[in-house]
Amino acid sequence: MLPTLQVGPYTVIALPDSAGPFFSPRSDAFPAATDAQWSAADRFDPGAVDTLGRWWLQFRAFAVRGDRGVTLVGAGIGPADSPAASWAPVPGVLPASLATAGIQPSDVDTVVLTHLHTDHVGWAVVGGDHTRPFFPNAEYVLQRAEIDAIDEVNPQLRSTLIDPLRSSGQLRLLDGDSPLRHGELALATPGHTPGHQSVLVESGRDLVAVTGDLLVHAIQLLHPELAYAHEMDAAQARSSRERVLRSRSDGTLHLATPHLTEPFIAHRPGLGHHRG
């Protein structure tokens, strides 16, 4: 049974792809973090550190299923020959997770690429020398600012991801906050990369933010001001993070995170947060 959240007519489904250690010590990733901050983060998310003291990440995507179709947020680490293979624990199992959720690749009509890091685009285009979009009926949504910065963010993805999606006519570029076809909102949250985006799913007082790499570790949830070494603009990333964390003052904001141990975290500004 996959973890899910119900938000009005939407079902948000966490889709595991893999899990494994980060490629460098977590102290290098968050050089300003104190011992007390690490202790608090480990109490909140004990699964994010293994017995060797390494940062242990989950790699997951999320499906948003409504009465009009299926949106996929993030595309995981991909198969054994994916661009993430140099550092991530490939192959991923996203296709099997989709099947468990009762979703076929052809059912997905929107794929939101949060940003152009390899652990978030792995299943978008597959096939090696004979590339094809893995989701044949989907519109792939990306911020124009991310394309504009591709040579700085990840130049290899121009030929392996962007060109195939353009050739198939499936790439749609956004300029800032934009509604998606089923009523979700693509929210520009730059900083981690210039065109990073998250997705908001809202119905009444219920709100879920599918965060991408807006926050990658619980220490950024407890201390949003902490910079992550792999943010391209730390000040902008902090502003985006705080914007989302403060986006719901009259109810509960649910965070759907790709890398924390628990896929869903309930956050209430001033009242704390809990897992599950």
C-alpha positions in Angstrom: 0.0 0.0 0.0 1.5 3.3 -1.1 1.3 6.4 1.2 -1.4 8.8 0.0 -3.1 12.1 1.0 -6.6 13.0 0.0 -7.1 16.7 -0.9 -10.7 17.3 -2.0 -11.0 15.5 -5.4 -7.2 14.9 -5.6 -5.3 11.9 -4.4 -1.6 12.6 -3.9 0.4 9.3 -4.0 4.0 8.9 -3.0 5.9 6.8 -5.5 9.2 5.2 -4.3 12.0 5.0 -6.8 15.0 4.1 -4.7 17.0 4.9 -1.5 20.7 5.3 -0.9 23.5 7.4 0.6 24.4 10.9 -0.5 27.7 11.3 -2.4 29.4 13.5 0.2 29.2 14.0 4.0 26.2 15.8 5.2 28.3 18.2 7.1 29.7 19.3 3.7 26.2 19.7 2.3 25.2 22.0 5.3 28.4 23.5 6.5 26.7 26.1 8.8 24.7 23.5 10.7 25.4 23.2 14.4 25.6 20.0 16.4 22.4 21.0 18.2 20.6 21.5 14.8 21.8 18.1 13.6 20.6 16.4 16.8 17.1 18.0 16.4 17.0 16.9 12.7 18.0 13.4 13.6 15.2 13.2 16.3 12.7 14.4 13.7 13.9 12.2 10.9 16.0 9.4 12.3 15.8 7.4 9.0 17.9 10.1 7.2 21.2 8.9 8.8 22.5 5.4 8.5 24.7 3.4 11.0 27.8 4.8 9.4 26.6 8.4 9.9 25.9 8.9 6.2 23.0 11.0 4.9 20.5 8.5 3.7 18.1 9.8 1.0 14.8 8.5 -0.3 14.3 9.1 -4.0 10.6 9.4 -4.9 8.1 11.1 -7.2 4.5 11.9 -6.6 1.3 11.3 -8.6 -1.6 13.6 -8.3 -4.7 11.8 -9.5 -8.0 13.6 -10.0 -11.2 13.0 -11.8 -9.8 14.5 -15.0 -6.4 12.8 -15.2 -3.0 12.1 -13.6 -0.1 14.6 -13.0 3.3 13.2 -12.2 5.6 15.5 -10.2 9.3 14.5 -10.6 10.6 11.6 -12.7 13.0 9.9 -10.3 16.5 8.5 -10.8 15.6 6.3 -13.8 16.9 3.0 -15.2 20.4 1.6 -15.0 21.6 3.7 -17.9 20.0 7.0 -16.7 22.0 10.2 -16.3 21.9 9.8 -12.5 23.8 6.5 -12.7 27.1 8.1 -11.8 26.0 8.8 -8.2 22.4 7.6 -7.5 21.3 4.0 -6.6 19.9 3.1 -10.0 17.9 1.3 -11.3 14.9 2.9 -9.8 11.5 1.2 -9.4 9.2 4.0 -10.3 7.4 2.0 -13.0 6.6 -0.7 -10.5 5.4 1.9 -8.0 3.1 3.4 -10.7 1.7 -0.1 -11.4 1.0 -0.6 -7.7 -0.9 2.7 -7.7 -2.9 1.4 -10.7 -1.3 3.9 -13.1 0.1 3.1 -16.5 2.7 5.4 -18.2 0.0 6.1 -20.8 -2.4 7.3 -18.1 -0.1 10.2 -17.1 -1.1 13.4 -19.0 1.2 15.9 -17.3 4.8 15.5 -16.0 6.1 18.4 -13.9 9.9 18.5 -14.0 10.8 20.4 -10.8 14.3 21.1 -12.1 17.1 19.7 -14.2 19.1 17.6 -11.7 19.5 14.0 -12.8 17.7 12.4 -9.8 14.5 14.2 -10.8 14.4 13.5 -14.5 15.5 9.8 -14.8 12.3 8.3 -16.2 11.3 11.2 -18.3 13.1 10.0 -21.4 14.4 6.4 -21.8 15.8 4.2 -24.4 19.5 5.0 -24.7 20.4 5.4 -28.3 16.7 5.2 -29.3 15.2 7.7 -26.9 11.5 8.1 -26.3 9.4 9.8 -23.7 8.5 7.2 -21.1 5.1 8.9 -20.7 3.8 8.9 -24.3 0.7 10.9 -23.8 2.1 13.5 -21.3 2.9 17.2 -21.6 6.2 17.7 -19.9 6.2 21.0 -17.9 9.4 23.0 -17.1 10.2 26.6 -16.2 11.7 28.6 -19.0 14.3 29.9 -16.6 15.6 26.4 -16.1 16.1 25.9 -19.9 17.8 29.3 -20.1 20.3 28.1 -17.4 20.7 24.6 -18.7 24.4 25.0 -19.5 25.0 26.0 -15.9 22.6 23.5 -14.3 23.2 20.4 -16.3 24.4 20.7 -20.0 24.2 17.0 -20.7 20.4 17.1 -20.4 20.1 19.3 -23.5 20.7 16.3 -25.8 19.4 13.5 -23.6 16.2 15.1 -22.3 15.2 18.5 -23.8 15.9 17.7 -27.5 13.8 14.4 -27.4 10.9 16.2 -25.7 11.0 19.0 -28.2 11.2 16.5 -31.1 8.1 14.7 -29.8 6.2 18.0 -29.3 5.7 17.2 -25.6 7.7 20.1 -23.9 5.8 23.1 -22.4 7.7 25.9 -20.9 6.3 28.1 -18.1 7.1 31.6 -17.1 6.6 31.7 -13.3 3.5 30.6 -11.4 1.1 28.8 -13.7 -2.0 26.7 -13.4 -1.8 23.2 -14.6 -4.5 21.4 -16.6 -6.2 19.7 -13.6 -6.3 22.8 -11.3 -2.9 22.3 -9.5 -0.5 25.3 -9.5 3.1 25.1 -10.7 4.8 27.5 -8.3 8.1 29.1 -9.2 10.5 28.4 -6.3 13.9 29.4 -7.6 17.2 29.2 -5.8 18.1 25.5 -5.7 18.3 26.1 -9.5 17.2 29.2 -11.4 14.0 27.6 -12.7 13.2 25.3 -9.8 9.4 24.8 -9.3 7.1 23.1 -6.9 3.5 22.1 -7.2 0.6 23.2 -5.0 -2.6 21.0 -4.7 -5.4 22.8 -3.0 -9.0 22.2 -2.1 -10.8 24.3 0.5 -8.6 24.5 3.6 -6.4 21.6 2.5 -3.1 22.4 0.8 -0.3 20.1 -0.3 3.1 21.4 -1.6 5.1 18.9 -3.6 8.4 20.5 -2.9 11.0 19.1 -5.3 14.4 20.1 -3.8 13.0 23.2 -2.0 14.1 21.3 1.1 16.2 18.1 0.9 16.7 17.3 4.6 14.7 17.8 7.8 17.3 20.3 9.0 15.9 22.8 6.4 12.4 22.3 7.7 13.5 23.0 11.3 15.9 25.7 10.2 14.8 27.1 6.8 17.6 29.7 6.9 20.3 27.0 6.6 22.0 27.1 3.2 22.5 23.8 1.3 25.8 23.6 -0.5 24.2 22.5 -3.8 21.8 25.5 -4.0 22.8 27.8 -6.9 21.5 30.9 -5.1 21.3 30.3 -1.4 19.5 33.6 -0.6 16.9 33.0 -3.3 16.4 29.4 -2.2 15.8 30.5 1.4 13.2 33.0 0.2 11.4 30.4 -1.8 11.5 27.9 1.1 10.1 30.5 3.5 7.4 31.5 1.0 6.1 28.0 0.8 6.4 27.2 4.5 4.4 30.4 5.3 1.8 29.9 2.6 -0.9 28.5 4.9 -1.6 30.4 8.2 -5.2 29.3 8.7 -4.8 25.5 8.4 -2.3 22.7 7.8 0.2 22.7 5.0 1.2 19.2 3.9 4.6 18.9 2.5 5.3 16.1 0.0 9.1 15.7 -0.2 11.2 13.5 -2.5 14.1 12.9 -0.2 12.9 12.9 3.5 12.2 9.5 5.1 8.5 10.1 5.4 6.9 11.3 2.2 4.3 13.5 3.9 4.9 16.1 6.7 2.2 18.2 8.2 3.4 21.7 8.9 1.7 24.5 10.8 3.5 27.8 11.1 4.2 28.5 14.8 2.8 25.2 15.9 5.4 22.8 14.5 5.2 19.8 12.2 4.7 16.1 12.3 5.4 13.2 10.0 2.9 11.0 8.3 
